[in-house]
Amino acid sequence: MSIPPLLKALIIISTFLHAQLVGVESSVERGQPTHNPIPNPISNQRQSQRLSSDAQEYLDAHNRIRRKKGVPPLQWDGKLAQYAQHWADQSINECNPHHHSHGPYGENNLWEQYDERTPTQVTQIWIDEKPNYDHVKMACKCQPERSKCMCGHYTQLVWSTTKAVGCGNVTCNNELGVLIVCSYNPPGSYQGENPFQYAHPLPSSKGGRKPRRKRHHRPQGALKDHI
């Protein structure tokens, strides 16, 4: 007796569905996923935004002093960190913190004999320049600045229009110590300008050109001055 085509089709479909159901139950019993998990874009984004412990510590130390001064917090910028690291690597033979990259960013450098300071302690050395800054006249008390009386690192830390920071370091050749570099964007620490307010456009000089803004002078001196 032949089976009608319609009945034969129903038997085939029923057999297929039963096999699929058995396969799913077996996978669940073995603790295997029943489908390929879809990546969570939010989770991936958060993971990509995680900072190293040093980067987070630098950022937190900067933002604590900025919060006290009522200026907006900084963000960590990987490109700035690469720039800072590149300049540190370029300085590996001389390890002189008085030599700056003179690039498009603000820059704080520090030299230490050994790798002895945490990012918080490094940042604190720059914060400790605060007593040398006249917050009424908006200028450094030392004119010109000297290695023992500087303000430029401090004003860069609290410069209100700066939005991002990135840092790097290098162990110098010939046991010269460790050089630490932090880069800032937009740059700050301009002479005669208020660090705590958004900068206003400077008046145009004769011929329609704006006068050049000068950053705080970085004096020459011994390496151990922690410039």
N, C-alpha and C positions, 0 to 999 in steps of 0.2 A: 504494500500500500504506500503510495507516494505522499509526501507531506506537502500541503499547499504552500506556494511561495511566500504568502503573507505570514503564515505560521512559522516558516523557516527563518524569516527575517526577525521576527519577534524573539525566537530562541537565541539567535546570534547576539542580538542587542542585550538580552537578559544575561547571557553568559559573560559578555564584555563588562557590563556594569558590576557584576558580582566579583569579577577578578580585580577591578579597580578598588572596590570597597575592601577586599581582603588585603590588598597592598597597602592601603592607607592605614588600616588597623595595625598591620605588622610594623609599619614605620613608627607609629605612635608608641607601640610597646617597646621598641628599641630606643626610643628617645630621639629619633631622627626628625628633622623638619619635614613637613609635608609639602613645602614649596621653597623656592629660593628667596631668602629675605631681601627686601628692598632697602637699599641704603637710606639712612635718615639724614637728609641734607642739613638739618639743624644741628644734629650731633656732630657731623663732620665739620661744620663751620666752627663750632665751639672748640673742637679738637685742634683745628688749624690756628685758632687764636690763642692757644695756651702758650705761655711764655716760659722760658727757662727760669730757674730760681733766681739767678743773678739779674736777669732782665726785669723780673717782677720786683725785686728788691730795689733796684735803681729807680724804677718808676714810682714805687711807693714812697721812697725817701724824697724824691723830687716833689711829689704831690702833697706830702705833709707840710712842707714849708710854703708851698703855693696856697694851700688851703688856709694856712694861718694869715697869709697876706691878702686873702680874698680874691685871688686871681684864678682863672679856669685851670683845671687839671690838664696834664699832658697825656698823650697817648704814646705807646711804644711804636717805633717805626723801624721795620726790618731793613729798609734801604738805608736809613741813617746809621743803623748799627753796622751795616756792611761798609759804609763810607768811613766810619770811625775806625773800624777794624783795619781797613786798607791803609789808612794813615798811620796807625800804630805799627803795622807791618813794615811800612816804608821807613819807619824810624828805628828799626830794630838794632841797627849798628851804633847809633849815637845816643838814642834814648833821651833826648833833650826835650823836656816839656815846654821850653820857651819857644820852640820852633812849631809854628802852626801851619796848617794846610793852606790857609788863605783861600779856601773854597767858598761856595755859596751859603754855607751854614754857619751858625754860631758854634763855638768850640770851647770846651773846658778840658784842660789836660792836667794830669797829676803824675808825679813820679814817686815811687817808693822803693826803698832798698830791697825789701823782700815782699812776697805776696802775703802781706800781713793784715790788710784791711778789707773788711766786707764792703759791698756796695753802699750800705748805709753809712759806714764810717768815711768812705771816700767822699760821698755827698756832703757829709757833715763838715769836712775840711773847707769846702767851698762856702757852706752856710756860715761858717765861723768868720767870714769876712764882713758879716753884717755890721759890727760896731765901727768899721772903717767907712761906712756909707752915711752921709748926711741926708736923712730922709726929709728934711725941710728944704734944703737947697737942691736936693736931687742931684748930688754930685759926691764924688769920693773926697774924703777929708784930706787925702794926700794928693798934692798936685806938683809934679807928676807923681803917679803911683810908684811905689817902691815894692820890692819883694816882700817886705814885712808889713806893708800897708797897702793892700789891694782891695778892689771892690768888684772887678769885672766878672769874676766867676759867680759871685753872689747875685749880681743883677741879672745875669743870664738865667740863673735858676728861677728867678721870680718874674721874668719879663712877661708881661700879660699877653702879648700877641703871639708868643711862641706856643706852638700847639703840639709838637712832637719831639721826642728824644730817642737816641739810639747810642749805645756805648760798646766799646771794644777795648781789648788790652793785649799786650804782648810781653813776654819775658825776653828781655834784651840780651844781645850777644855779649860775650866777655864779662858775664856776671855784673852787668851794669844795673840790674834791678828790673823793675816792672813799670811800664808806661801804660797809663789809663787815659782813654780819650772818650769824651761824650760829645755828640753832634746834636745841634738843635735847629729846628725849622718851624717858622721863619726865625732868622737870627735875631738877637737882641743885644743888650748891653751897649747901646749907643750913648755917647757922651751928651749931656745936656737934655736928655729926654727922661720923662717920668716912667719908670719901669712898671708902675702899678695901674696905669691907665692906657687905654688903646691910643696908639700914636695918631696924632692929627697930621694931615699933609703939611709939609714944611712950605713956608712962603717961597715963591719963585724969586730967584735972583735976577739981576739984569741979564737980558737976553733969553729969558724964559727957562733957564736951567735951574734945577734945584741944587742947593748947596749939598756937598757930599757929607753924609753922616759918618762920623768917626766912632769906631768902637773903642772901648777902654784899652789903654796901652798895656801891653804885656811886657814888663821890664825884663831885661836880661839879668842873669845872676846864677848862683850855684844851683846844681840839680836838686839839692836837698831842701830847697825853699818850697817844694811842693806846689809849684805854680800850676 
